[in-house]
């Protein structure tokens, strides 16, 4: 689960065994401000993040998780007939590709019209 910026700030502060009051004193700010940061009630400026990182002895990047994709894109599984079509498609001229597309579109229209007609008869 991805943590919020405030959760990361709190996690790092607690790992360093520091209180909100101690961090606030290092930054010369109100400890209520640190609380609001950690609870995601406010968003710090980049300058404040840099000062906070310095006060905690970390880099600004440590407040953010390493970039990793949250999901993996997998290609769709093709049945064997569709694989044949894809393989043949590569060898077609542009004109033949356009003819095939029109054929597929017309076949699809006829098929869906037939399905709708069946549904109406029921």
C-alpha positions, 0 to 999 in steps of 0.5 A, a space after each residue: 500500500 502506498 503511504 501518504 506524504 504525512 505518513 512517511 514524515 511520521 514514519 521517518 520521525 518515529 524511526 529517528 525517535 523524535 517527537 513532533 515538538 523536537 522537529 518543530 523546535 529544529 524547524 522553528 515552527 509550531 508543533 501543531 504545524 508538524 501534526 497537521 503535516 503528518 495528518 495530511 491536513 496541509 501540504 508543505 512547500 518544497 522549501 519546507 520539505 527540504 527543511 524537514 528533510 534536513 531536520 530529520 537527516 534524510 533526503 527529500 526523496 526519502 519522503 516518497 516511495 521508490 517508483 514502481 508500477 502498481 500494475 503490470 500490463 499484459 498483452 491480451 491472449 489471442 485465440 489461434 484463429 485471431 493469431 492467424 489473422 494477425 500473422 496474415 495481416 502483416 503481409 497485406 497491402 494497404 488496400 487489402 487491409 482497408 477491404 478487410 476492415 470494411 468486411 469485418 465492420 459489415 459482418 459485425 453490423 449484420 451479426 449485431 442486427 441479427 442478434 437484435 432481431 432475435 431479441 425482439 422476436 422473444 
